[in-house]
Amino acid sequence: MQLFSQGEGGGRGGRPTLLSPAERVSAEVRRWVEGRRYERIDAKKTAVEEVPRRLEAEGEVSSLVGWRYIRQALNALPS
């Protein structure tokens, strides 16, 4: 999973641009779905919908949608 965009030029001065949380999830969905052949659009829709479920089951959602410093601050809060 790449956290930086691969677009030419990226950010200012040709540096890569940090992906937003939504872009990270979208990139992960594309990683699992693109490049595969689906006989029907419903099959592709099902595959797309399954990725967030899989990520949640594996505990990967917070690492994709949360910034490290925010997760650390939340974990430091008293229960």
PDB file of N, CA, C and O in Angstrom:
ATOM      1  N   MET A   1       0.838  -1.173   0.000  1.00  0.00           N
ATOM      2  CA  MET A   1       0.000   0.000   0.000  1.00  0.00           C
ATOM      3  C   MET A   1       0.878   1.228   0.000  1.00  0.00           C
ATOM      4  O   MET A   1       1.693   1.413   0.904  1.00  0.00           O
ATOM      5  N   GLN A   2       0.721   2.074  -1.007  1.00  0.00           N
ATOM      6  CA  GLN A   2       1.529   3.274  -1.095  1.00  0.00           C
ATOM      7  C   GLN A   2       0.784   4.442  -0.472  1.00  0.00           C
ATOM      8  O   GLN A   2      -0.415   4.615  -0.688  1.00  0.00           O
ATOM      9  N   LEU A   3       1.495   5.231   0.292  1.00  0.00           N
ATOM     10  CA  LEU A   3       0.890   6.389   0.934  1.00  0.00           C
ATOM     11  C   LEU A   3       1.059   7.648   0.107  1.00  0.00           C
ATOM     12  O   LEU A   3       0.483   8.685   0.437  1.00  0.00           O
ATOM     13  N   PHE A   4       1.844   7.576  -0.970  1.00  0.00           N
ATOM     14  CA  PHE A   4       2.092   8.731  -1.799  1.00  0.00           C
ATOM     15  C   PHE A   4       1.568   8.487  -3.196  1.00  0.00           C
ATOM     16  O   PHE A   4       1.582   7.358  -3.688  1.00  0.00           O
ATOM     17  N   SER A   5       1.099   9.563  -3.840  1.00  0.00           N
ATOM     18  CA  SER A   5       0.597   9.435  -5.204  1.00  0.00           C
ATOM     19  C   SER A   5       1.756   9.198  -6.151  1.00  0.00           C
ATOM     20  O   SER A   5       2.890   9.592  -5.878  1.00  0.00           O
ATOM     21  N   GLN A   6       1.464   8.556  -7.255  1.00  0.00           N
ATOM     22  CA  GLN A   6       2.487   8.260  -8.248  1.00  0.00           C
ATOM     23  C   GLN A   6       2.415   9.214  -9.428  1.00  0.00           C
ATOM     24  O   GLN A   6       3.176   9.077 -10.386  1.00  0.00           O
ATOM     25  N   GLY A   7       1.499  10.186  -9.365  1.00  0.00           N
ATOM     26  CA  GLY A   7       1.320  11.108 -10.478  1.00  0.00           C
ATOM     27  C   GLY A   7       2.594  11.868 -10.796  1.00  0.00           C
ATOM     28  O   GLY A   7       3.380  12.185  -9.904  1.00  0.00           O
ATOM     29  N   GLU A   8       2.789  12.156 -12.064  1.00  0.00           N
ATOM     30  CA  GLU A   8       3.980  12.885 -12.459  1.00  0.00           C
ATOM     31  C   GLU A   8       3.912  14.290 -11.882  1.00  0.00           C
ATOM     32  O   GLU A   8       2.893  14.969 -12.005  1.00  0.00           O
ATOM     33  N   GLY A   9       4.965  14.710 -11.271  1.00  0.00           N
ATOM     34  CA  GLY A   9       4.985  16.026 -10.663  1.00  0.00           C
ATOM     35  C   GLY A   9       4.545  16.002  -9.219  1.00  0.00           C
ATOM     36  O   GLY A   9       5.031  16.792  -8.410  1.00  0.00           O
ATOM     37  N   GLY A  10       3.631  15.107  -8.879  1.00  0.00           N
ATOM     38  CA  GLY A  10       3.173  14.967  -7.503  1.00  0.00           C
ATOM     39  C   GLY A  10       2.816  16.286  -6.881  1.00  0.00           C
ATOM     40  O   GLY A  10       1.966  17.007  -7.403  1.00  0.00           O
ATOM     41  N   GLY A  11       3.444  16.615  -5.783  1.00  0.00           N
ATOM     42  CA  GLY A  11       3.191  17.867  -5.088  1.00  0.00           C
ATOM     43  C   GLY A  11       4.075  18.972  -5.629  1.00  0.00           C
ATOM     44  O   GLY A  11       4.590  18.876  -6.743  1.00  0.00           O
ATOM     45  N   ARG A  12       4.248  20.009  -4.850  1.00  0.00           N
ATOM     46  CA  ARG A  12       5.075  21.138  -5.269  1.00  0.00           C
ATOM     47  C   ARG A  12       6.506  20.691  -5.518  1.00  0.00           C
ATOM     48  O   ARG A  12       7.056  19.872  -4.781  1.00  0.00           O
ATOM     49  N   GLY A  13       7.087  21.232  -6.549  1.00  0.00           N
ATOM     50  CA  GLY A  13       8.476  20.928  -6.844  1.00  0.00           C
ATOM     51  C   GLY A  13       8.722  19.492  -7.263  1.00  0.00           C
ATOM     52  O   GLY A  13       9.849  19.009  -7.156  1.00  0.00           O
ATOM     53  N   GLY A  14       7.693  18.794  -7.739  1.00  0.00           N
ATOM     54  CA  GLY A  14       7.847  17.421  -8.191  1.00  0.00           C
ATOM     55  C   GLY A  14       7.876  16.397  -7.083  1.00  0.00           C
ATOM     56  O   GLY A  14       8.091  15.214  -7.347  1.00  0.00           O
ATOM     57  N   ARG A  15       7.662  16.823  -5.834  1.00  0.00           N
ATOM     58  CA  ARG A  15       7.637  15.880  -4.708  1.00  0.00           C
ATOM     59  C   ARG A  15       6.312  15.134  -4.694  1.00  0.00           C
ATOM     60  O   ARG A  15       5.306  15.663  -5.168  1.00  0.00           O
ATOM     61  N   PRO A  16       6.288  13.916  -4.163  1.00  0.00           N
ATOM     62  CA  PRO A  16       5.030  13.161  -4.105  1.00  0.00           C
ATOM     63  C   PRO A  16       4.041  13.819  -3.150  1.00  0.00           C
ATOM     64  O   PRO A  16       4.432  14.513  -2.211  1.00  0.00           O
ATOM     65  N   THR A  17       2.763  13.591  -3.401  1.00  0.00           N
ATOM     66  CA  THR A  17       1.699  14.142  -2.579  1.00  0.00           C
ATOM     67  C   THR A  17       1.192  13.057  -1.637  1.00  0.00           C
ATOM     68  O   THR A  17       0.912  11.938  -2.069  1.00  0.00           O
ATOM     69  N   LEU A  18       1.076  13.380  -0.365  1.00  0.00           N
ATOM     70  CA  LEU A  18       0.561  12.438   0.623  1.00  0.00           C
ATOM     71  C   LEU A  18      -0.914  12.183   0.346  1.00  0.00           C
ATOM     72  O   LEU A  18      -1.679  13.124   0.135  1.00  0.00           O
ATOM     73  N   LEU A  19      -1.315  10.925   0.344  1.00  0.00           N
ATOM     74  CA  LEU A  19      -2.701  10.578   0.073  1.00  0.00           C
ATOM     75  C   LEU A  19      -3.567  10.815   1.300  1.00  0.00           C
ATOM     76  O   LEU A  19      -3.135  10.608   2.435  1.00  0.00           O
ATOM     77  N   SER A  20      -4.803  11.256   1.051  1.00  0.00           N
ATOM     78  CA  SER A  20      -5.759  11.439   2.135  1.00  0.00           C
ATOM     79  C   SER A  20      -6.280  10.071   2.563  1.00  0.00           C
ATOM     80  O   SER A  20      -6.104   9.091   1.839  1.00  0.00           O
ATOM     81  N   PRO A  21      -6.920   9.993   3.731  1.00  0.00           N
ATOM     82  CA  PRO A  21      -7.484   8.709   4.159  1.00  0.00           C
ATOM     83  C   PRO A  21      -8.439   8.093   3.135  1.00  0.00           C
ATOM     84  O   PRO A  21      -8.390   6.886   2.896  1.00  0.00           O
ATOM     85  N   ALA A  22      -9.297   8.901   2.533  1.00  0.00           N
ATOM     86  CA  ALA A  22     -10.225   8.363   1.522  1.00  0.00           C
ATOM     87  C   ALA A  22      -9.468   7.819   0.318  1.00  0.00           C
ATOM     88  O   ALA A  22      -9.845   6.789  -0.242  1.00  0.00           O
ATOM     89  N   GLU A  23      -8.400   8.506  -0.082  1.00  0.00           N
ATOM     90  CA  GLU A  23      -7.594   8.038  -1.208  1.00  0.00           C
ATOM     91  C   GLU A  23      -6.873   6.736  -0.871  1.00  0.00           C
ATOM     92  O   GLU A  23      -6.688   5.886  -1.742  1.00  0.00           O
ATOM     93  N   ARG A  24      -6.468   6.576   0.378  1.00  0.00           N
ATOM     94  CA  ARG A  24      -5.820   5.324   0.788  1.00  0.00           C
ATOM     95  C   ARG A  24      -6.773   4.147   0.654  1.00  0.00           C
ATOM     96  O   ARG A  24      -6.398   3.091   0.145  1.00  0.00           O
ATOM     97  N   VAL A  25      -8.017   4.334   1.118  1.00  0.00           N
ATOM     98  CA  VAL A  25      -9.011   3.258   1.000  1.00  0.00           C
ATOM     99  C   VAL A  25      -9.287   2.963  -0.467  1.00  0.00           C
ATOM    100  O   VAL A  25      -9.351   1.802  -0.870  1.00  0.00           O
ATOM    101  N   SER A  26      -9.451   4.016  -1.268  1.00  0.00           N
ATOM    102  CA  SER A  26      -9.696   3.818  -2.702  1.00  0.00           C
ATOM    103  C   SER A  26      -8.550   3.069  -3.364  1.00  0.00           C
ATOM    104  O   SER A  26      -8.774   2.195  -4.201  1.00  0.00           O
ATOM    105  N   ALA A  27      -7.329   3.410  -2.990  1.00  0.00           N
ATOM    106  CA  ALA A  27      -6.165   2.715  -3.553  1.00  0.00           C
ATOM    107  C   ALA A  27      -6.170   1.248  -3.168  1.00  0.00           C
ATOM    108  O   ALA A  27      -5.818   0.391  -3.979  1.00  0.00           O
ATOM    109  N   GLU A  28      -6.563   0.950  -1.946  1.00  0.00           N
ATOM    110  CA  GLU A  28      -6.613  -0.446  -1.498  1.00  0.00           C
ATOM    111  C   GLU A  28      -7.708  -1.208  -2.249  1.00  0.00           C
ATOM    112  O   GLU A  28      -7.514  -2.365  -2.622  1.00  0.00           O
ATOM    113  N   VAL A  29      -8.853  -0.566  -2.470  1.00  0.00           N
ATOM    114  CA  VAL A  29      -9.928  -1.205  -3.249  1.00  0.00           C
ATOM    115  C   VAL A  29      -9.432  -1.489  -4.660  1.00  0.00           C
ATOM    116  O   VAL A  29      -9.627  -2.588  -5.179  1.00  0.00           O
ATOM    117  N   ARG A  30      -8.791  -0.503  -5.282  1.00  0.00           N
ATOM    118  CA  ARG A  30      -8.260  -0.717  -6.636  1.00  0.00           C
ATOM    119  C   ARG A  30      -7.244  -1.853  -6.655  1.00  0.00           C
ATOM    120  O   ARG A  30      -7.227  -2.659  -7.585  1.00  0.00           O
ATOM    121  N   ARG A  31      -6.401  -1.918  -5.634  1.00  0.00           N
ATOM    122  CA  ARG A  31      -5.386  -2.975  -5.585  1.00  0.00           C
ATOM    123  C   ARG A  31      -6.018  -4.358  -5.620  1.00  0.00           C
ATOM    124  O   ARG A  31      -5.481  -5.270  -6.250  1.00  0.00           O
ATOM    125  N   TRP A  32      -7.155  -4.524  -4.950  1.00  0.00           N
ATOM    126  CA  TRP A  32      -7.815  -5.831  -4.879  1.00  0.00           C
ATOM    127  C   TRP A  32      -8.721  -6.109  -6.080  1.00  0.00           C
ATOM    128  O   TRP A  32      -8.957  -7.271  -6.411  1.00  0.00           O
ATOM    129  N   VAL A  33      -9.232  -5.062  -6.740  1.00  0.00           N
ATOM    130  CA  VAL A  33     -10.276  -5.258  -7.749  1.00  0.00           C
ATOM    131  C   VAL A  33      -9.784  -5.088  -9.182  1.00  0.00           C
ATOM    132  O   VAL A  33     -10.170  -5.855 -10.064  1.00  0.00           O
ATOM    133  N   GLU A  34      -8.941  -4.098  -9.419  1.00  0.00           N
ATOM    134  CA  GLU A  34      -8.513  -3.833 -10.795  1.00  0.00           C
ATOM    135  C   GLU A  34      -7.616  -4.937 -11.325  1.00  0.00           C
ATOM    136  O   GLU A  34      -6.896  -5.596 -10.575  1.00  0.00           O
ATOM    137  N   GLY A  35      -7.679  -5.123 -12.637  1.00  0.00           N
ATOM    138  CA  GLY A  35      -6.844  -6.126 -13.276  1.00  0.00           C
ATOM    139  C   GLY A  35      -7.465  -7.509 -13.299  1.00  0.00           C
ATOM    140  O   GLY A  35      -6.883  -8.454 -13.831  1.00  0.00           O
ATOM    141  N   ARG A  36      -8.641  -7.621 -12.723  1.00  0.00           N
ATOM    142  CA  ARG A  36      -9.351  -8.906 -12.731  1.00  0.00           C
ATOM    143  C   ARG A  36     -10.535  -8.803 -13.692  1.00  0.00           C
ATOM    144  O   ARG A  36     -11.085  -7.722 -13.904  1.00  0.00           O
ATOM    145  N   ARG A  37     -10.909  -9.920 -14.257  1.00  0.00           N
ATOM    146  CA  ARG A  37     -12.031  -9.938 -15.194  1.00  0.00           C
ATOM    147  C   ARG A  37     -13.292 -10.377 -14.461  1.00  0.00           C
ATOM    148  O   ARG A  37     -13.294 -11.388 -13.758  1.00  0.00           O
ATOM    149  N   TYR A  38     -14.344  -9.621 -14.629  1.00  0.00           N
ATOM    150  CA  TYR A  38     -15.638  -9.920 -14.017  1.00  0.00           C
ATOM    151  C   TYR A  38     -16.647 -10.131 -15.129  1.00  0.00           C
ATOM    152  O   TYR A  38     -16.732  -9.332 -16.062  1.00  0.00           O
ATOM    153  N   GLU A  39     -17.401 -11.196 -15.029  1.00  0.00           N
ATOM    154  CA  GLU A  39     -18.387 -11.517 -16.062  1.00  0.00           C
ATOM    155  C   GLU A  39     -19.554 -10.535 -16.056  1.00  0.00           C
ATOM    156  O   GLU A  39     -20.140 -10.244 -17.099  1.00  0.00           O
ATOM    157  N   ARG A  40     -19.884 -10.028 -14.870  1.00  0.00           N
ATOM    158  CA  ARG A  40     -21.013  -9.099 -14.744  1.00  0.00           C
ATOM    159  C   ARG A  40     -20.614  -7.949 -13.829  1.00  0.00           C
ATOM    160  O   ARG A  40     -19.748  -8.097 -12.966  1.00  0.00           O
ATOM    161  N   ILE A  41     -21.253  -6.810 -14.028  1.00  0.00           N
ATOM    162  CA  ILE A  41     -20.965  -5.650 -13.193  1.00  0.00           C
ATOM    163  C   ILE A  41     -21.336  -5.929 -11.738  1.00  0.00           C
ATOM    164  O   ILE A  41     -20.686  -5.415 -10.828  1.00  0.00           O
ATOM    165  N   ASP A  42     -22.370  -6.734 -11.510  1.00  0.00           N
ATOM    166  CA  ASP A  42     -22.746  -7.085 -10.138  1.00  0.00           C
ATOM    167  C   ASP A  42     -21.623  -7.820  -9.409  1.00  0.00           C
ATOM    168  O   ASP A  42     -21.435  -7.640  -8.206  1.00  0.00           O
ATOM    169  N   ALA A  43     -20.891  -8.635 -10.132  1.00  0.00           N
ATOM    170  CA  ALA A  43     -19.772  -9.359  -9.525  1.00  0.00           C
ATOM    171  C   ALA A  43     -18.666  -8.383  -9.115  1.00  0.00           C
ATOM    172  O   ALA A  43     -18.049  -8.544  -8.062  1.00  0.00           O
ATOM    173  N   LYS A  44     -18.421  -7.378  -9.944  1.00  0.00           N
ATOM    174  CA  LYS A  44     -17.407  -6.383  -9.604  1.00  0.00           C
ATOM    175  C   LYS A  44     -17.865  -5.534  -8.422  1.00  0.00           C
ATOM    176  O   LYS A  44     -17.070  -5.220  -7.536  1.00  0.00           O
ATOM    177  N   LYS A  45     -19.147  -5.163  -8.405  1.00  0.00           N
ATOM    178  CA  LYS A  45     -19.686  -4.396  -7.276  1.00  0.00           C
ATOM    179  C   LYS A  45     -19.528  -5.179  -5.975  1.00  0.00           C
ATOM    180  O   LYS A  45     -19.151  -4.619  -4.946  1.00  0.00           O
ATOM    181  N   THR A  46     -19.814  -6.451  -6.027  1.00  0.00           N
ATOM    182  CA  THR A  46     -19.676  -7.300  -4.844  1.00  0.00           C
ATOM    183  C   THR A  46     -18.217  -7.343  -4.390  1.00  0.00           C
ATOM    184  O   THR A  46     -17.934  -7.267  -3.195  1.00  0.00           O
ATOM    185  N   ALA A  47     -17.300  -7.465  -5.337  1.00  0.00           N
ATOM    186  CA  ALA A  47     -15.876  -7.494  -5.005  1.00  0.00           C
ATOM    187  C   ALA A  47     -15.438  -6.177  -4.360  1.00  0.00           C
ATOM    188  O   ALA A  47     -14.674  -6.182  -3.394  1.00  0.00           O
ATOM    189  N   VAL A  48     -15.920  -5.052  -4.892  1.00  0.00           N
ATOM    190  CA  VAL A  48     -15.581  -3.741  -4.334  1.00  0.00           C
ATOM    191  C   VAL A  48     -16.118  -3.612  -2.913  1.00  0.00           C
ATOM    192  O   VAL A  48     -15.421  -3.119  -2.026  1.00  0.00           O
ATOM    193  N   GLU A  49     -17.354  -4.053  -2.695  1.00  0.00           N
ATOM    194  CA  GLU A  49     -17.966  -3.959  -1.369  1.00  0.00           C
ATOM    195  C   GLU A  49     -17.290  -4.873  -0.351  1.00  0.00           C
ATOM    196  O   GLU A  49     -17.330  -4.606   0.850  1.00  0.00           O
ATOM    197  N   GLU A  50     -16.682  -5.932  -0.822  1.00  0.00           N
ATOM    198  CA  GLU A  50     -16.049  -6.892   0.075  1.00  0.00           C
ATOM    199  C   GLU A  50     -14.720  -6.367   0.642  1.00  0.00           C
ATOM    200  O   GLU A  50     -14.331  -6.757   1.743  1.00  0.00           O
ATOM    201  N   VAL A  51     -14.028  -5.499  -0.084  1.00  0.00           N
ATOM    202  CA  VAL A  51     -12.715  -5.025   0.365  1.00  0.00           C
ATOM    203  C   VAL A  51     -12.790  -4.324   1.723  1.00  0.00           C
ATOM    204  O   VAL A  51     -12.023  -4.684   2.617  1.00  0.00           O
ATOM    205  N   PRO A  52     -13.682  -3.335   1.924  1.00  0.00           N
ATOM    206  CA  PRO A  52     -13.740  -2.710   3.261  1.00  0.00           C
ATOM    207  C   PRO A  52     -14.096  -3.703   4.367  1.00  0.00           C
ATOM    208  O   PRO A  52     -13.600  -3.584   5.487  1.00  0.00           O
ATOM    209  N   ARG A  53     -14.946  -4.674   4.064  1.00  0.00           N
ATOM    210  CA  ARG A  53     -15.275  -5.704   5.060  1.00  0.00           C
ATOM    211  C   ARG A  53     -14.033  -6.508   5.433  1.00  0.00           C
ATOM    212  O   ARG A  53     -13.791  -6.791   6.606  1.00  0.00           O
ATOM    213  N   ARG A  54     -13.260  -6.866   4.429  1.00  0.00           N
ATOM    214  CA  ARG A  54     -12.033  -7.626   4.668  1.00  0.00           C
ATOM    215  C   ARG A  54     -11.042  -6.799   5.483  1.00  0.00           C
ATOM    216  O   ARG A  54     -10.420  -7.305   6.417  1.00  0.00           O
ATOM    217  N   LEU A  55     -10.901  -5.534   5.126  1.00  0.00           N
ATOM    218  CA  LEU A  55      -9.991  -4.653   5.853  1.00  0.00           C
ATOM    219  C   LEU A  55     -10.417  -4.502   7.309  1.00  0.00           C
ATOM    220  O   LEU A  55      -9.582  -4.509   8.213  1.00  0.00           O
ATOM    221  N   GLU A  56     -11.713  -4.366   7.525  1.00  0.00           N
ATOM    222  CA  GLU A  56     -12.212  -4.234   8.890  1.00  0.00           C
ATOM    223  C   GLU A  56     -11.962  -5.508   9.694  1.00  0.00           C
ATOM    224  O   GLU A  56     -11.548  -5.450  10.852  1.00  0.00           O
ATOM    225  N   ALA A  57     -12.214  -6.649   9.076  1.00  0.00           N
ATOM    226  CA  ALA A  57     -12.002  -7.930   9.755  1.00  0.00           C
ATOM    227  C   ALA A  57     -10.529  -8.130  10.111  1.00  0.00           C
ATOM    228  O   ALA A  57     -10.209  -8.738  11.133  1.00  0.00           O
ATOM    229  N   GLU A  58      -9.643  -7.621   9.272  1.00  0.00           N
ATOM    230  CA  GLU A  58      -8.203  -7.755   9.511  1.00  0.00           C
ATOM    231  C   GLU A  58      -7.650  -6.645  10.407  1.00  0.00           C
ATOM    232  O   GLU A  58      -6.467  -6.647  10.746  1.00  0.00           O
ATOM    233  N   GLY A  59      -8.514  -5.697  10.787  1.00  0.00           N
ATOM    234  CA  GLY A  59      -8.075  -4.596  11.632  1.00  0.00           C
ATOM    235  C   GLY A  59      -7.221  -3.568  10.918  1.00  0.00           C
ATOM    236  O   GLY A  59      -6.439  -2.860  11.553  1.00  0.00           O
ATOM    237  N   GLU A  60      -7.361  -3.477   9.606  1.00  0.00           N
ATOM    238  CA  GLU A  60      -6.531  -2.575   8.811  1.00  0.00           C
ATOM    239  C   GLU A  60      -7.166  -1.221   8.544  1.00  0.00           C
ATOM    240  O   GLU A  60      -6.490  -0.321   8.044  1.00  0.00           O
ATOM    241  N   VAL A  61      -8.438  -1.049   8.861  1.00  0.00           N
ATOM    242  CA  VAL A  61      -9.118   0.199   8.523  1.00  0.00           C
ATOM    243  C   VAL A  61      -8.469   1.382   9.217  1.00  0.00           C
ATOM    244  O   VAL A  61      -8.223   2.409   8.584  1.00  0.00           O
ATOM    245  N   SER A  62      -8.186   1.257  10.511  1.00  0.00           N
ATOM    246  CA  SER A  62      -7.629   2.407  11.228  1.00  0.00           C
ATOM    247  C   SER A  62      -6.263   2.804  10.686  1.00  0.00           C
ATOM    248  O   SER A  62      -5.916   3.985  10.700  1.00  0.00           O
ATOM    249  N   SER A  63      -5.491   1.851  10.213  1.00  0.00           N
ATOM    250  CA  SER A  63      -4.182   2.207   9.671  1.00  0.00           C
ATOM    251  C   SER A  63      -4.301   2.922   8.329  1.00  0.00           C
ATOM    252  O   SER A  63      -3.402   3.668   7.941  1.00  0.00           O
ATOM    253  N   LEU A  64      -5.413   2.699   7.616  1.00  0.00           N
ATOM    254  CA  LEU A  64      -5.615   3.366   6.331  1.00  0.00           C
ATOM    255  C   LEU A  64      -6.251   4.740   6.494  1.00  0.00           C
ATOM    256  O   LEU A  64      -5.869   5.679   5.796  1.00  0.00           O
ATOM    257  N   VAL A  65      -7.206   4.875   7.396  1.00  0.00           N
ATOM    258  CA  VAL A  65      -7.972   6.121   7.473  1.00  0.00           C
ATOM    259  C   VAL A  65      -7.508   7.067   8.574  1.00  0.00           C
ATOM    260  O   VAL A  65      -7.948   8.216   8.628  1.00  0.00           O
ATOM    261  N   GLY A  66      -6.632   6.601   9.443  1.00  0.00           N
ATOM    262  CA  GLY A  66      -6.195   7.464  10.538  1.00  0.00           C
ATOM    263  C   GLY A  66      -4.766   7.919  10.363  1.00  0.00           C
ATOM    264  O   GLY A  66      -3.906   7.154   9.926  1.00  0.00           O
ATOM    265  N   TRP A  67      -4.517   9.171  10.708  1.00  0.00           N
ATOM    266  CA  TRP A  67      -3.157   9.662  10.721  1.00  0.00           C
ATOM    267  C   TRP A  67      -2.508   9.160  12.000  1.00  0.00           C
ATOM    268  O   TRP A  67      -3.161   9.108  13.042  1.00  0.00           O
ATOM    269  N   ARG A  68      -1.255   8.796  11.940  1.00  0.00           N
ATOM    270  CA  ARG A  68      -0.547   8.204  13.078  1.00  0.00           C
ATOM    271  C   ARG A  68      -0.667   9.073  14.333  1.00  0.00           C
ATOM    272  O   ARG A  68      -0.951   8.553  15.412  1.00  0.00           O
ATOM    273  N   TYR A  69      -0.456  10.385  14.209  1.00  0.00           N
ATOM    274  CA  TYR A  69      -0.492  11.233  15.397  1.00  0.00           C
ATOM    275  C   TYR A  69      -1.892  11.303  16.005  1.00  0.00           C
ATOM    276  O   TYR A  69      -2.025  11.461  17.218  1.00  0.00           O
ATOM    277  N   ILE A  70      -2.922  11.190  15.195  1.00  0.00           N
ATOM    278  CA  ILE A  70      -4.291  11.184  15.716  1.00  0.00           C
ATOM    279  C   ILE A  70      -4.559   9.875  16.443  1.00  0.00           C
ATOM    280  O   ILE A  70      -5.137   9.882  17.530  1.00  0.00           O
ATOM    281  N   ARG A  71      -4.145   8.739  15.856  1.00  0.00           N
ATOM    282  CA  ARG A  71      -4.334   7.440  16.509  1.00  0.00           C
ATOM    283  C   ARG A  71      -3.597   7.398  17.844  1.00  0.00           C
ATOM    284  O   ARG A  71      -4.120   6.877  18.829  1.00  0.00           O
ATOM    285  N   GLN A  72      -2.378   7.947  17.876  1.00  0.00           N
ATOM    286  CA  GLN A  72      -1.610   7.961  19.116  1.00  0.00           C
ATOM    287  C   GLN A  72      -2.300   8.803  20.180  1.00  0.00           C
ATOM    288  O   GLN A  72      -2.321   8.419  21.349  1.00  0.00           O
ATOM    289  N   ALA A  73      -2.862   9.943  19.796  1.00  0.00           N
ATOM    290  CA  ALA A  73      -3.562  10.812  20.748  1.00  0.00           C
ATOM    291  C   ALA A  73      -4.810  10.124  21.282  1.00  0.00           C
ATOM    292  O   ALA A  73      -5.108  10.207  22.473  1.00  0.00           O
ATOM    293  N   LEU A  74      -5.538   9.445  20.404  1.00  0.00           N
ATOM    294  CA  LEU A  74      -6.744   8.725  20.845  1.00  0.00           C
ATOM    295  C   LEU A  74      -6.403   7.588  21.788  1.00  0.00           C
ATOM    296  O   LEU A  74      -7.112   7.355  22.766  1.00  0.00           O
ATOM    297  N   ASN A  75      -5.325   6.883  21.500  1.00  0.00           N
ATOM    298  CA  ASN A  75      -4.903   5.783  22.371  1.00  0.00           C
ATOM    299  C   ASN A  75      -4.417   6.272  23.735  1.00  0.00           C
ATOM    300  O   ASN A  75      -4.463   5.532  24.717  1.00  0.00           O
ATOM    301  N   ALA A  76      -3.954   7.512  23.792  1.00  0.00           N
ATOM    302  CA  ALA A  76      -3.451   8.067  25.049  1.00  0.00           C
ATOM    303  C   ALA A  76      -4.568   8.573  25.964  1.00  0.00           C
ATOM    304  O   ALA A  76      -4.332   8.832  27.144  1.00  0.00           O
ATOM    305  N   LEU A  77      -5.785   8.717  25.424  1.00  0.00           N
ATOM    306  CA  LEU A  77      -6.905   9.191  26.234  1.00  0.00           C
ATOM    307  C   LEU A  77      -7.275   8.152  27.297  1.00  0.00           C
ATOM    308  O   LEU A  77      -7.215   6.950  27.040  1.00  0.00           O
ATOM    309  N   PRO A  78      -7.659   8.620  28.492  1.00  0.00           N
ATOM    310  CA  PRO A  78      -8.085   7.662  29.519  1.00  0.00           C
ATOM    311  C   PRO A  78      -9.376   6.960  29.113  1.00  0.00           C
ATOM    312  O   PRO A  78     -10.219   7.542  28.430  1.00  0.00           O
ATOM    313  N   SER A  79      -9.520   5.741  29.524  1.00  0.00           N
ATOM    314  CA  SER A  79     -10.701   4.944  29.142  1.00  0.00           C
ATOM    315  C   SER A  79     -11.939   5.377  29.878  1.00  0.00           C
ATOM    316  O   SER A  79     -13.012   4.810  29.670  1.00  0.00           O
TER     317      SER A  79
END
